[in-house]
Amino acid sequence: MKEEELRRLENLLRRDKAVISEECEAAAVRDFAHVAQEYFDLDGRVSFSLQEEKNGALVTLTFRITRVKNFTVLS
């Protein structure tokens, strides 16, 4: 097999085994970043990781902030 064919096959296999598609991950990151911006001033991009575990998965979001947006709850 040519190297290009091997790379294409590897990408197909990786996508088949993926728990979350690239499109779904991108949408989730956009949504989580939107929510994070309600509470923080973000400094850069939001990174996302999903690790399969025995009885589910662990999702980790990581982002840097420059400020916490404090707000007062009105009663």
PQR file of N, CA, C, O and H, with PARSE charges and radii, in Angstrom:
ATOM      1  N   MET A   1       0.832  -1.190   0.000 -0.4000 1.5000
ATOM      2  CA  MET A   1       0.000   0.000   0.000 -0.0000 2.0000
ATOM      3  C   MET A   1       0.870   1.245   0.000  0.5500 1.7000
ATOM      4  O   MET A   1       1.957   1.276   0.578 -0.5500 1.4000
ATOM      5  N   LYS A   2       0.360   2.260  -0.662 -0.4000 1.5000
ATOM      6  CA  LYS A   2       1.070   3.527  -0.656 -0.0000 2.0000
ATOM      7  C   LYS A   2       0.885   4.213   0.692  0.5500 1.7000
ATOM      8  O   LYS A   2      -0.070   3.943   1.421 -0.5500 1.4000
ATOM      9  H   LYS A   2      -0.522   2.235  -1.132  0.4000 1.0000
ATOM     10  N   GLU A   3       1.807   5.096   1.001 -0.4000 1.5000
ATOM     11  CA  GLU A   3       1.756   5.796   2.289 -0.0000 2.0000
ATOM     12  C   GLU A   3       0.467   6.610   2.428  0.5500 1.7000
ATOM     13  O   GLU A   3      -0.122   6.668   3.508 -0.5500 1.4000
ATOM     14  H   GLU A   3       2.582   5.316   0.409  0.4000 1.0000
ATOM     15  N   GLU A   4       0.036   7.236   1.339 -0.4000 1.5000
ATOM     16  CA  GLU A   4      -1.198   8.031   1.375 -0.0000 2.0000
ATOM     17  C   GLU A   4      -2.410   7.148   1.675  0.5500 1.7000
ATOM     18  O   GLU A   4      -3.295   7.545   2.433 -0.5500 1.4000
ATOM     19  H   GLU A   4       0.514   7.190   0.462  0.4000 1.0000
ATOM     20  N   GLU A   5      -2.453   5.954   1.084 -0.4000 1.5000
ATOM     21  CA  GLU A   5      -3.547   5.024   1.345 -0.0000 2.0000
ATOM     22  C   GLU A   5      -3.543   4.558   2.794  0.5500 1.7000
ATOM     23  O   GLU A   5      -4.602   4.416   3.407 -0.5500 1.4000
ATOM     24  H   GLU A   5      -1.734   5.631   0.468  0.4000 1.0000
ATOM     25  N   LEU A   6      -2.361   4.320   3.339 -0.4000 1.5000
ATOM     26  CA  LEU A   6      -2.251   3.916   4.745 -0.0000 2.0000
ATOM     27  C   LEU A   6      -2.760   5.016   5.669  0.5500 1.7000
ATOM     28  O   LEU A   6      -3.466   4.740   6.640 -0.5500 1.4000
ATOM     29  H   LEU A   6      -1.501   4.436   2.841  0.4000 1.0000
ATOM     30  N   ARG A   7      -2.403   6.262   5.367 -0.4000 1.5000
ATOM     31  CA  ARG A   7      -2.871   7.378   6.178 -0.0000 2.0000
ATOM     32  C   ARG A   7      -4.395   7.510   6.121  0.5500 1.7000
ATOM     33  O   ARG A   7      -5.046   7.745   7.139 -0.5500 1.4000
ATOM     34  H   ARG A   7      -1.830   6.486   4.578  0.4000 1.0000
ATOM     35  N   ARG A   8      -4.947   7.358   4.932 -0.4000 1.5000
ATOM     36  CA  ARG A   8      -6.400   7.452   4.769 -0.0000 2.0000
ATOM     37  C   ARG A   8      -7.101   6.335   5.541  0.5500 1.7000
ATOM     38  O   ARG A   8      -8.110   6.575   6.204 -0.5500 1.4000
ATOM     39  H   ARG A   8      -4.419   7.168   4.105  0.4000 1.0000
ATOM     40  N   LEU A   9      -6.566   5.112   5.455 -0.4000 1.5000
ATOM     41  CA  LEU A   9      -7.132   3.983   6.187 -0.0000 2.0000
ATOM     42  C   LEU A   9      -7.032   4.205   7.698  0.5500 1.7000
ATOM     43  O   LEU A   9      -7.975   3.915   8.435 -0.5500 1.4000
ATOM     44  H   LEU A   9      -5.746   4.917   4.917  0.4000 1.0000
ATOM     45  N   GLU A  10      -5.903   4.713   8.151 -0.4000 1.5000
ATOM     46  CA  GLU A  10      -5.724   5.005   9.575 -0.0000 2.0000
ATOM     47  C   GLU A  10      -6.741   6.047  10.044  0.5500 1.7000
ATOM     48  O   GLU A  10      -7.316   5.903  11.123 -0.5500 1.4000
ATOM     49  H   GLU A  10      -5.137   4.949   7.552  0.4000 1.0000
ATOM     50  N   ASN A  11      -6.967   7.081   9.256 -0.4000 1.5000
ATOM     51  CA  ASN A  11      -7.956   8.109   9.609 -0.0000 2.0000
ATOM     52  C   ASN A  11      -9.356   7.522   9.668  0.5500 1.7000
ATOM     53  O   ASN A  11     -10.128   7.866  10.563 -0.5500 1.4000
ATOM     54  H   ASN A  11      -6.501   7.197   8.379  0.4000 1.0000
ATOM     55  N   LEU A  12      -9.702   6.643   8.734 -0.4000 1.5000
ATOM     56  CA  LEU A  12     -11.018   6.004   8.741 -0.0000 2.0000
ATOM     57  C   LEU A  12     -11.202   5.143   9.984  0.5500 1.7000
ATOM     58  O   LEU A  12     -12.251   5.185  10.626 -0.5500 1.4000
ATOM     59  H   LEU A  12      -9.076   6.363   8.006  0.4000 1.0000
ATOM     60  N   LEU A  13     -10.188   4.371  10.317 -0.4000 1.5000
ATOM     61  CA  LEU A  13     -10.270   3.523  11.503 -0.0000 2.0000
ATOM     62  C   LEU A  13     -10.370   4.356  12.771  0.5500 1.7000
ATOM     63  O   LEU A  13     -11.121   4.008  13.683 -0.5500 1.4000
ATOM     64  H   LEU A  13      -9.335   4.337   9.795  0.4000 1.0000
ATOM     65  N   ARG A  14      -9.631   5.438  12.837 -0.4000 1.5000
ATOM     66  CA  ARG A  14      -9.671   6.306  14.013 -0.0000 2.0000
ATOM     67  C   ARG A  14     -11.062   6.918  14.162  0.5500 1.7000
ATOM     68  O   ARG A  14     -11.589   6.993  15.272 -0.5500 1.4000
ATOM     69  H   ARG A  14      -9.021   5.721  12.097  0.4000 1.0000
ATOM     70  N   ARG A  15     -11.664   7.359  13.047 -0.4000 1.5000
ATOM     71  CA  ARG A  15     -13.012   7.938  13.106 -0.0000 2.0000
ATOM     72  C   ARG A  15     -14.048   6.913  13.522  0.5500 1.7000
ATOM     73  O   ARG A  15     -14.975   7.236  14.265 -0.5500 1.4000
ATOM     74  H   ARG A  15     -11.236   7.298  12.146  0.4000 1.0000
ATOM     75  N   ASP A  16     -13.902   5.666  13.049 -0.4000 1.5000
ATOM     76  CA  ASP A  16     -14.841   4.606  13.412 -0.0000 2.0000
ATOM     77  C   ASP A  16     -14.797   4.314  14.911  0.5500 1.7000
ATOM     78  O   ASP A  16     -15.827   4.014  15.514 -0.5500 1.4000
ATOM     79  H   ASP A  16     -13.149   5.403  12.446  0.4000 1.0000
ATOM     80  N   LYS A  17     -13.612   4.400  15.515 -0.4000 1.5000
ATOM     81  CA  LYS A  17     -13.455   4.091  16.932 -0.0000 2.0000
ATOM     82  C   LYS A  17     -13.751   5.288  17.822  0.5500 1.7000
ATOM     83  O   LYS A  17     -13.881   5.138  19.037 -0.5500 1.4000
ATOM     84  H   LYS A  17     -12.774   4.644  15.026  0.4000 1.0000
ATOM     85  N   ALA A  18     -13.860   6.474  17.232 -0.4000 1.5000
ATOM     86  CA  ALA A  18     -14.054   7.680  18.029 -0.0000 2.0000
ATOM     87  C   ALA A  18     -15.390   7.643  18.749  0.5500 1.7000
ATOM     88  O   ALA A  18     -16.406   7.232  18.187 -0.5500 1.4000
ATOM     89  H   ALA A  18     -13.755   6.596  16.245  0.4000 1.0000
ATOM     90  N   VAL A  19     -15.372   8.073  19.988 -0.4000 1.5000
ATOM     91  CA  VAL A  19     -16.579   8.146  20.789 -0.0000 2.0000
ATOM     92  C   VAL A  19     -17.402   9.355  20.349  0.5500 1.7000
ATOM     93  O   VAL A  19     -18.631   9.332  20.409 -0.5500 1.4000
ATOM     94  H   VAL A  19     -14.548   8.407  20.444  0.4000 1.0000
ATOM     95  N   ILE A  20     -16.721  10.407  19.908 -0.4000 1.5000
ATOM     96  CA  ILE A  20     -17.384  11.637  19.498 -0.0000 2.0000
ATOM     97  C   ILE A  20     -16.807  12.077  18.159  0.5500 1.7000
ATOM     98  O   ILE A  20     -15.593  12.054  17.959 -0.5500 1.4000
ATOM     99  H   ILE A  20     -15.722  10.425  19.858  0.4000 1.0000
ATOM    100  N   SER A  21     -17.675  12.472  17.256 -0.4000 1.5000
ATOM    101  CA  SER A  21     -17.204  12.899  15.933 -0.0000 2.0000
ATOM    102  C   SER A  21     -16.538  14.269  16.036  0.5500 1.7000
ATOM    103  O   SER A  21     -16.738  14.997  17.008 -0.5500 1.4000
ATOM    104  H   SER A  21     -18.662  12.490  17.418  0.4000 1.0000
ATOM    105  N   GLU A  22     -15.753  14.605  15.034 -0.4000 1.5000
ATOM    106  CA  GLU A  22     -15.080  15.909  15.013 -0.0000 2.0000
ATOM    107  C   GLU A  22     -16.104  17.036  15.002  0.5500 1.7000
ATOM    108  O   GLU A  22     -15.912  18.059  15.660 -0.5500 1.4000
ATOM    109  H   GLU A  22     -15.590  14.013  14.245  0.4000 1.0000
ATOM    110  N   GLU A  23     -17.189  16.852  14.257 -0.4000 1.5000
ATOM    111  CA  GLU A  23     -18.225  17.873  14.162 -0.0000 2.0000
ATOM    112  C   GLU A  23     -18.914  18.074  15.513  0.5500 1.7000
ATOM    113  O   GLU A  23     -19.156  19.206  15.931 -0.5500 1.4000
ATOM    114  H   GLU A  23     -17.345  16.021  13.723  0.4000 1.0000
ATOM    115  N   CYS A  24     -19.223  16.984  16.179 -0.4000 1.5000
ATOM    116  CA  CYS A  24     -19.879  17.058  17.482 -0.0000 2.0000
ATOM    117  C   CYS A  24     -18.947  17.695  18.510  0.5500 1.7000
ATOM    118  O   CYS A  24     -19.384  18.511  19.321 -0.5500 1.4000
ATOM    119  H   CYS A  24     -19.027  16.065  15.839  0.4000 1.0000
ATOM    120  N   GLU A  25     -17.681  17.331  18.480 -0.4000 1.5000
ATOM    121  CA  GLU A  25     -16.708  17.913  19.407 -0.0000 2.0000
ATOM    122  C   GLU A  25     -16.594  19.416  19.181  0.5500 1.7000
ATOM    123  O   GLU A  25     -16.570  20.189  20.138 -0.5500 1.4000
ATOM    124  H   GLU A  25     -17.327  16.668  17.821  0.4000 1.0000
ATOM    125  N   ALA A  26     -16.523  19.829  17.921 -0.4000 1.5000
ATOM    126  CA  ALA A  26     -16.418  21.259  17.611 -0.0000 2.0000
ATOM    127  C   ALA A  26     -17.645  22.017  18.113  0.5500 1.7000
ATOM    128  O   ALA A  26     -17.515  23.110  18.664 -0.5500 1.4000
ATOM    129  H   ALA A  26     -16.542  19.201  17.144  0.4000 1.0000
ATOM    130  N   ALA A  27     -18.831  21.446  17.928 -0.4000 1.5000
ATOM    131  CA  ALA A  27     -20.066  22.084  18.404 -0.0000 2.0000
ATOM    132  C   ALA A  27     -20.074  22.170  19.928  0.5500 1.7000
ATOM    133  O   ALA A  27     -20.464  23.194  20.490 -0.5500 1.4000
ATOM    134  H   ALA A  27     -18.937  20.558  17.481  0.4000 1.0000
ATOM    135  N   ALA A  28     -19.648  21.104  20.595 -0.4000 1.5000
ATOM    136  CA  ALA A  28     -19.611  21.102  22.059 -0.0000 2.0000
ATOM    137  C   ALA A  28     -18.637  22.154  22.573  0.5500 1.7000
ATOM    138  O   ALA A  28     -18.952  22.875  23.520 -0.5500 1.4000
ATOM    139  H   ALA A  28     -19.332  20.273  20.139  0.4000 1.0000
ATOM    140  N   VAL A  29     -17.475  22.252  21.972 -0.4000 1.5000
ATOM    141  CA  VAL A  29     -16.482  23.247  22.395 -0.0000 2.0000
ATOM    142  C   VAL A  29     -17.045  24.648  22.218  0.5500 1.7000
ATOM    143  O   VAL A  29     -16.876  25.492  23.098 -0.5500 1.4000
ATOM    144  H   VAL A  29     -17.219  21.666  21.203  0.4000 1.0000
ATOM    145  N   ARG A  30     -17.715  24.915  21.091 -0.4000 1.5000
ATOM    146  CA  ARG A  30     -18.333  26.233  20.881 -0.0000 2.0000
ATOM    147  C   ARG A  30     -19.360  26.534  21.970  0.5500 1.7000
ATOM    148  O   ARG A  30     -19.386  27.634  22.523 -0.5500 1.4000
ATOM    149  H   ARG A  30     -17.852  24.230  20.376  0.4000 1.0000
ATOM    150  N   ASP A  31     -20.206  25.547  22.273 -0.4000 1.5000
ATOM    151  CA  ASP A  31     -21.244  25.750  23.296 -0.0000 2.0000
ATOM    152  C   ASP A  31     -20.643  25.964  24.676  0.5500 1.7000
ATOM    153  O   ASP A  31     -21.059  26.867  25.401 -0.5500 1.4000
ATOM    154  H   ASP A  31     -20.185  24.654  21.824  0.4000 1.0000
ATOM    155  N   PHE A  32     -19.660  25.135  25.048 -0.4000 1.5000
ATOM    156  CA  PHE A  32     -19.028  25.282  26.355 -0.0000 2.0000
ATOM    157  C   PHE A  32     -18.290  26.615  26.451  0.5500 1.7000
ATOM    158  O   PHE A  32     -18.321  27.257  27.501 -0.5500 1.4000
ATOM    159  H   PHE A  32     -19.322  24.401  24.459  0.4000 1.0000
ATOM    160  N   ALA A  33     -17.632  27.041  25.380 -0.4000 1.5000
ATOM    161  CA  ALA A  33     -16.926  28.322  25.378 -0.0000 2.0000
ATOM    162  C   ALA A  33     -17.917  29.464  25.564  0.5500 1.7000
ATOM    163  O   ALA A  33     -17.625  30.430  26.269 -0.5500 1.4000
ATOM    164  H   ALA A  33     -17.608  26.519  24.527  0.4000 1.0000
ATOM    165  N   HIS A  34     -19.081  29.360  24.940 -0.4000 1.5000
ATOM    166  CA  HIS A  34     -20.114  30.391  25.085 -0.0000 2.0000
ATOM    167  C   HIS A  34     -20.557  30.501  26.549  0.5500 1.7000
ATOM    168  O   HIS A  34     -20.697  31.606  27.073 -0.5500 1.4000
ATOM    169  H   HIS A  34     -19.318  28.575  24.367  0.4000 1.0000
ATOM    170  N   VAL A  35     -20.773  29.376  27.198 -0.4000 1.5000
ATOM    171  CA  VAL A  35     -21.169  29.377  28.614 -0.0000 2.0000
ATOM    172  C   VAL A  35     -20.028  29.914  29.479  0.5500 1.7000
ATOM    173  O   VAL A  35     -20.263  30.714  30.385 -0.5500 1.4000
ATOM    174  H   VAL A  35     -20.659  28.478  26.773  0.4000 1.0000
ATOM    175  N   ALA A  36     -18.805  29.485  29.211 -0.4000 1.5000
ATOM    176  CA  ALA A  36     -17.651  29.941  30.002 -0.0000 2.0000
ATOM    177  C   ALA A  36     -17.501  31.455  29.916  0.5500 1.7000
ATOM    178  O   ALA A  36     -17.109  32.097  30.891 -0.5500 1.4000
ATOM    179  H   ALA A  36     -18.613  28.835  28.475  0.4000 1.0000
ATOM    180  N   GLN A  37     -17.810  32.030  28.752 -0.4000 1.5000
ATOM    181  CA  GLN A  37     -17.690  33.483  28.578 -0.0000 2.0000
ATOM    182  C   GLN A  37     -18.705  34.249  29.423  0.5500 1.7000
ATOM    183  O   GLN A  37     -18.531  35.443  29.663 -0.5500 1.4000
ATOM    184  H   GLN A  37     -18.128  31.508  27.961  0.4000 1.0000
ATOM    185  N   GLU A  38     -19.748  33.583  29.870 -0.4000 1.5000
ATOM    186  CA  GLU A  38     -20.714  34.229  30.756 -0.0000 2.0000
ATOM    187  C   GLU A  38     -20.117  34.448  32.145  0.5500 1.7000
ATOM    188  O   GLU A  38     -20.535  35.358  32.862 -0.5500 1.4000
ATOM    189  H   GLU A  38     -19.890  32.613  29.674  0.4000 1.0000
ATOM    190  N   TYR A  39     -19.156  33.632  32.524 -0.4000 1.5000
ATOM    191  CA  TYR A  39     -18.578  33.677  33.872 -0.0000 2.0000
ATOM    192  C   TYR A  39     -17.141  34.199  33.918  0.5500 1.7000
ATOM    193  O   TYR A  39     -16.684  34.666  34.962 -0.5500 1.4000
ATOM    194  H   TYR A  39     -18.817  32.894  31.941  0.4000 1.0000
ATOM    195  N   PHE A  40     -16.431  34.123  32.797 -0.4000 1.5000
ATOM    196  CA  PHE A  40     -15.016  34.472  32.769 -0.0000 2.0000
ATOM    197  C   PHE A  40     -14.679  35.264  31.509  0.5500 1.7000
ATOM    198  O   PHE A  40     -15.371  35.164  30.496 -0.5500 1.4000
ATOM    199  H   PHE A  40     -16.802  33.744  31.949  0.4000 1.0000
ATOM    200  N   ASP A  41     -13.600  36.058  31.585 -0.4000 1.5000
ATOM    201  CA  ASP A  41     -12.986  36.623  30.390 -0.0000 2.0000
ATOM    202  C   ASP A  41     -11.937  35.606  29.953  0.5500 1.7000
ATOM    203  O   ASP A  41     -10.946  35.391  30.650 -0.5500 1.4000
ATOM    204  H   ASP A  41     -13.037  36.140  32.408  0.4000 1.0000
ATOM    205  N   LEU A  42     -12.155  34.989  28.814 -0.4000 1.5000
ATOM    206  CA  LEU A  42     -11.260  33.935  28.340 -0.0000 2.0000
ATOM    207  C   LEU A  42     -10.012  34.530  27.701  0.5500 1.7000
ATOM    208  O   LEU A  42     -10.057  35.603  27.099 -0.5500 1.4000
ATOM    209  H   LEU A  42     -12.960  35.163  28.247  0.4000 1.0000
ATOM    210  N   ASP A  43      -8.917  33.830  27.839 -0.4000 1.5000
ATOM    211  CA  ASP A  43      -7.643  34.221  27.249 -0.0000 2.0000
ATOM    212  C   ASP A  43      -7.168  33.070  26.377  0.5500 1.7000
ATOM    213  O   ASP A  43      -6.340  32.266  26.807 -0.5500 1.4000
ATOM    214  H   ASP A  43      -8.880  32.958  28.328  0.4000 1.0000
ATOM    215  N   GLY A  44      -7.672  32.986  25.184 -0.4000 1.5000
ATOM    216  CA  GLY A  44      -7.294  31.898  24.281 -0.0000 2.0000
ATOM    217  C   GLY A  44      -8.452  30.964  24.027  0.5500 1.7000
ATOM    218  O   GLY A  44      -9.611  31.309  24.255 -0.5500 1.4000
ATOM    219  H   GLY A  44      -8.345  33.638  24.834  0.4000 1.0000
ATOM    220  N   ARG A  45      -8.131  29.802  23.563 -0.4000 1.5000
ATOM    221  CA  ARG A  45      -9.157  28.849  23.151 -0.0000 2.0000
ATOM    222  C   ARG A  45      -9.476  27.835  24.242  0.5500 1.7000
ATOM    223  O   ARG A  45      -8.708  27.639  25.184 -0.5500 1.4000
ATOM    224  H   ARG A  45      -7.189  29.522  23.379  0.4000 1.0000
ATOM    225  N   VAL A  46     -10.613  27.210  24.088 -0.4000 1.5000
ATOM    226  CA  VAL A  46     -11.054  26.150  24.992 -0.0000 2.0000
ATOM    227  C   VAL A  46     -10.582  24.821  24.414  0.5500 1.7000
ATOM    228  O   VAL A  46     -10.823  24.533  23.242 -0.5500 1.4000
ATOM    229  H   VAL A  46     -11.236  27.369  23.322  0.4000 1.0000
ATOM    230  N   SER A  47      -9.911  24.012  25.229 -0.4000 1.5000
ATOM    231  CA  SER A  47      -9.512  22.684  24.758 -0.0000 2.0000
ATOM    232  C   SER A  47     -10.419  21.647  25.415  0.5500 1.7000
ATOM    233  O   SER A  47     -10.911  21.841  26.526 -0.5500 1.4000
ATOM    234  H   SER A  47      -9.715  24.247  26.182  0.4000 1.0000
ATOM    235  N   PHE A  48     -10.622  20.562  24.711 -0.4000 1.5000
ATOM    236  CA  PHE A  48     -11.592  19.542  25.081 -0.0000 2.0000
ATOM    237  C   PHE A  48     -10.915  18.187  24.976  0.5500 1.7000
ATOM    238  O   PHE A  48     -10.205  17.913  24.009 -0.5500 1.4000
ATOM    239  H   PHE A  48     -10.222  20.405  23.808  0.4000 1.0000
ATOM    240  N   SER A  49     -11.136  17.339  25.976 -0.4000 1.5000
ATOM    241  CA  SER A  49     -10.666  15.961  25.841 -0.0000 2.0000
ATOM    242  C   SER A  49     -11.727  15.033  26.404  0.5500 1.7000
ATOM    243  O   SER A  49     -12.432  15.379  27.353 -0.5500 1.4000
ATOM    244  H   SER A  49     -11.713  17.562  26.762  0.4000 1.0000
ATOM    245  N   LEU A  50     -11.833  13.863  25.817 -0.4000 1.5000
ATOM    246  CA  LEU A  50     -12.781  12.858  26.253 -0.0000 2.0000
ATOM    247  C   LEU A  50     -12.019  11.548  26.376  0.5500 1.7000
ATOM    248  O   LEU A  50     -11.417  11.077  25.411 -0.5500 1.4000
ATOM    249  H   LEU A  50     -11.260  13.583  25.046  0.4000 1.0000
ATOM    250  N   GLN A  51     -12.050  10.962  27.568 -0.4000 1.5000
ATOM    251  CA  GLN A  51     -11.355   9.701  27.812 -0.0000 2.0000
ATOM    252  C   GLN A  51     -12.380   8.657  28.212  0.5500 1.7000
ATOM    253  O   GLN A  51     -13.146   8.838  29.158 -0.5500 1.4000
ATOM    254  H   GLN A  51     -12.540  11.345  28.351  0.4000 1.0000
ATOM    255  N   GLU A  52     -12.377   7.573  27.477 -0.4000 1.5000
ATOM    256  CA  GLU A  52     -13.290   6.489  27.816 -0.0000 2.0000
ATOM    257  C   GLU A  52     -12.842   5.829  29.112  0.5500 1.7000
ATOM    258  O   GLU A  52     -11.652   5.626  29.353 -0.5500 1.4000
ATOM    259  H   GLU A  52     -11.755   7.425  26.708  0.4000 1.0000
ATOM    260  N   GLU A  53     -13.828   5.501  29.937 -0.4000 1.5000
ATOM    261  CA  GLU A  53     -13.579   4.765  31.163 -0.0000 2.0000
ATOM    262  C   GLU A  53     -14.475   3.542  31.174  0.5500 1.7000
ATOM    263  O   GLU A  53     -15.299   3.359  30.278 -0.5500 1.4000
ATOM    264  H   GLU A  53     -14.794   5.665  29.741  0.4000 1.0000
ATOM    265  N   LYS A  54     -14.314   2.714  32.178 -0.4000 1.5000
ATOM    266  CA  LYS A  54     -15.043   1.448  32.228 -0.0000 2.0000
ATOM    267  C   LYS A  54     -16.559   1.634  32.146  0.5500 1.7000
ATOM    268  O   LYS A  54     -17.229   0.931  31.389 -0.5500 1.4000
ATOM    269  H   LYS A  54     -13.645   2.863  32.906  0.4000 1.0000
ATOM    270  N   ASN A  55     -17.097   2.564  32.914 -0.4000 1.5000
ATOM    271  CA  ASN A  55     -18.551   2.746  32.957 -0.0000 2.0000
ATOM    272  C   ASN A  55     -18.980   4.100  32.421  0.5500 1.7000
ATOM    273  O   ASN A  55     -19.962   4.663  32.903 -0.5500 1.4000
ATOM    274  H   ASN A  55     -16.553   3.134  33.529  0.4000 1.0000
ATOM    275  N   GLY A  56     -18.277   4.633  31.444 -0.4000 1.5000
ATOM    276  CA  GLY A  56     -18.638   5.935  30.881 -0.0000 2.0000
ATOM    277  C   GLY A  56     -17.431   6.614  30.287  0.5500 1.7000
ATOM    278  O   GLY A  56     -16.568   5.980  29.679 -0.5500 1.4000
ATOM    279  H   GLY A  56     -17.479   4.175  31.052  0.4000 1.0000
ATOM    280  N   ALA A  57     -17.388   7.914  30.473 -0.4000 1.5000
ATOM    281  CA  ALA A  57     -16.280   8.686  29.927 -0.0000 2.0000
ATOM    282  C   ALA A  57     -16.024   9.895  30.814  0.5500 1.7000
ATOM    283  O   ALA A  57     -16.910  10.352  31.537 -0.5500 1.4000
ATOM    284  H   ALA A  57     -18.088   8.429  30.966  0.4000 1.0000
ATOM    285  N   LEU A  58     -14.809  10.400  30.748 -0.4000 1.5000
ATOM    286  CA  LEU A  58     -14.402  11.582  31.481 -0.0000 2.0000
ATOM    287  C   LEU A  58     -14.180  12.699  30.473  0.5500 1.7000
ATOM    288  O   LEU A  58     -13.373  12.558  29.554 -0.5500 1.4000
ATOM    289  H   LEU A  58     -14.090  10.029  30.160  0.4000 1.0000
ATOM    290  N   VAL A  59     -14.894  13.811  30.642 -0.4000 1.5000
ATOM    291  CA  VAL A  59     -14.752  14.966  29.759 -0.0000 2.0000
ATOM    292  C   VAL A  59     -14.011  16.052  30.526  0.5500 1.7000
ATOM    293  O   VAL A  59     -14.359  16.375  31.662 -0.5500 1.4000
ATOM    294  H   VAL A  59     -15.549  13.925  31.388  0.4000 1.0000
ATOM    295  N   THR A  60     -12.987  16.609  29.893 -0.4000 1.5000
ATOM    296  CA  THR A  60     -12.215  17.681  30.513 -0.0000 2.0000
ATOM    297  C   THR A  60     -12.194  18.880  29.580  0.5500 1.7000
ATOM    298  O   THR A  60     -11.866  18.758  28.399 -0.5500 1.4000
ATOM    299  H   THR A  60     -12.704  16.347  28.971  0.4000 1.0000
ATOM    300  N   LEU A  61     -12.550  20.049  30.126 -0.4000 1.5000
ATOM    301  CA  LEU A  61     -12.451  21.314  29.407 -0.0000 2.0000
ATOM    302  C   LEU A  61     -11.359  22.121  30.075  0.5500 1.7000
ATOM    303  O   LEU A  61     -11.292  22.194  31.302 -0.5500 1.4000
ATOM    304  H   LEU A  61     -12.816  20.148  31.085  0.4000 1.0000
ATOM    305  N   THR A  62     -10.504  22.726  29.270 -0.4000 1.5000
ATOM    306  CA  THR A  62      -9.415  23.533  29.815 -0.0000 2.0000
ATOM    307  C   THR A  62      -9.383  24.859  29.077  0.5500 1.7000
ATOM    308  O   THR A  62      -9.429  24.905  27.848 -0.5500 1.4000
ATOM    309  H   THR A  62     -10.558  22.667  28.273  0.4000 1.0000
ATOM    310  N   PHE A  63      -9.304  25.946  29.854 -0.4000 1.5000
ATOM    311  CA  PHE A  63      -9.178  27.261  29.244 -0.0000 2.0000
ATOM    312  C   PHE A  63      -8.531  28.210  30.236  0.5500 1.7000
ATOM    313  O   PHE A  63      -8.653  28.043  31.449 -0.5500 1.4000
ATOM    314  H   PHE A  63      -9.268  25.908  30.853  0.4000 1.0000
ATOM    315  N   ARG A  64      -7.836  29.213  29.698 -0.4000 1.5000
ATOM    316  CA  ARG A  64      -7.200  30.231  30.536 -0.0000 2.0000
ATOM    317  C   ARG A  64      -8.137  31.421  30.607  0.5500 1.7000
ATOM    318  O   ARG A  64      -8.863  31.719  29.659 -0.5500 1.4000
ATOM    319  H   ARG A  64      -7.736  29.348  28.712  0.4000 1.0000
ATOM    320  N   ILE A  65      -8.109  32.099  31.751 -0.4000 1.5000
ATOM    321  CA  ILE A  65      -8.943  33.278  31.916 -0.0000 2.0000
ATOM    322  C   ILE A  65      -8.100  34.459  32.372  0.5500 1.7000
ATOM    323  O   ILE A  65      -7.009  34.286  32.917 -0.5500 1.4000
ATOM    324  H   ILE A  65      -7.519  31.857  32.522  0.4000 1.0000
ATOM    325  N   THR A  66      -8.612  35.650  32.146 -0.4000 1.5000
ATOM    326  CA  THR A  66      -7.952  36.853  32.644 -0.0000 2.0000
ATOM    327  C   THR A  66      -8.738  37.481  33.787  0.5500 1.7000
ATOM    328  O   THR A  66      -8.215  38.305  34.538 -0.5500 1.4000
ATOM    329  H   THR A  66      -9.497  35.791  31.703  0.4000 1.0000
ATOM    330  N   ARG A  67     -10.027  37.072  33.910 -0.4000 1.5000
ATOM    331  CA  ARG A  67     -10.854  37.670  34.953 -0.0000 2.0000
ATOM    332  C   ARG A  67     -12.084  36.809  35.201  0.5500 1.7000
ATOM    333  O   ARG A  67     -12.631  36.197  34.284 -0.5500 1.4000
ATOM    334  H   ARG A  67     -10.451  36.402  33.299  0.4000 1.0000
ATOM    335  N   VAL A  68     -12.506  36.775  36.461 -0.4000 1.5000
ATOM    336  CA  VAL A  68     -13.782  36.154  36.836 -0.0000 2.0000
ATOM    337  C   VAL A  68     -14.824  37.264  36.828  0.5500 1.7000
ATOM    338  O   VAL A  68     -14.621  38.327  37.414 -0.5500 1.4000
ATOM    339  H   VAL A  68     -12.061  37.272  37.206  0.4000 1.0000
ATOM    340  N   LYS A  69     -15.936  37.003  36.160 -0.4000 1.5000
ATOM    341  CA  LYS A  69     -17.031  37.978  36.125 -0.0000 2.0000
ATOM    342  C   LYS A  69     -17.938  37.717  37.312  0.5500 1.7000
ATOM    343  O   LYS A  69     -18.771  36.811  37.274 -0.5500 1.4000
ATOM    344  H   LYS A  69     -16.101  36.140  35.684  0.4000 1.0000
ATOM    345  N   ASN A  70     -17.783  38.500  38.357 -0.4000 1.5000
ATOM    346  CA  ASN A  70     -18.644  38.363  39.527 -0.0000 2.0000
ATOM    347  C   ASN A  70     -19.955  39.074  39.274  0.5500 1.7000
ATOM    348  O   ASN A  70     -19.990  40.118  38.622 -0.5500 1.4000
ATOM    349  H   ASN A  70     -17.107  39.236  38.388  0.4000 1.0000
ATOM    350  N   PHE A  71     -21.015  38.518  39.780 -0.4000 1.5000
ATOM    351  CA  PHE A  71     -22.323  39.150  39.621 -0.0000 2.0000
ATOM    352  C   PHE A  71     -23.110  38.974  40.898  0.5500 1.7000
ATOM    353  O   PHE A  71     -22.824  38.091  41.707 -0.5500 1.4000
ATOM    354  H   PHE A  71     -20.987  37.671  40.309  0.4000 1.0000
ATOM    355  N   THR A  72     -24.097  39.818  41.068 -0.4000 1.5000
ATOM    356  CA  THR A  72     -24.939  39.783  42.251 -0.0000 2.0000
ATOM    357  C   THR A  72     -26.273  39.177  41.884  0.5500 1.7000
ATOM    358  O   THR A  72     -26.874  39.543  40.874 -0.5500 1.4000
ATOM    359  H   THR A  72     -24.330  40.535  40.411  0.4000 1.0000
ATOM    360  N   VAL A  73     -26.739  38.249  42.705 -0.4000 1.5000
ATOM    361  CA  VAL A  73     -28.034  37.631  42.491 -0.0000 2.0000
ATOM    362  C   VAL A  73     -29.089  38.508  43.140  0.5500 1.7000
ATOM    363  O   VAL A  73     -29.007  38.820  44.328 -0.5500 1.4000
ATOM    364  H   VAL A  73     -26.251  37.952  43.525  0.4000 1.0000
ATOM    365  N   LEU A  74     -30.081  38.904  42.352 -0.4000 1.5000
ATOM    366  CA  LEU A  74     -31.176  39.711  42.889 -0.0000 2.0000
ATOM    367  C   LEU A  74     -32.261  38.806  43.428  0.5500 1.7000
ATOM    368  O   LEU A  74     -32.611  37.808  42.798 -0.5500 1.4000
ATOM    369  H   LEU A  74     -30.147  38.650  41.387  0.4000 1.0000
ATOM    370  N   SER A  75     -32.806  39.150  44.608 -0.4000 1.5000
ATOM    371  CA  SER A  75     -33.874  38.307  45.149 -0.0000 2.0000
ATOM    372  C   SER A  75     -35.195  39.034  45.152  0.5500 1.7000
ATOM    373  O   SER A  75     -36.206  38.474  45.575 -0.5500 1.4000
ATOM    374  H   SER A  75     -32.521  39.960  45.120  0.4000 1.0000
TER
END
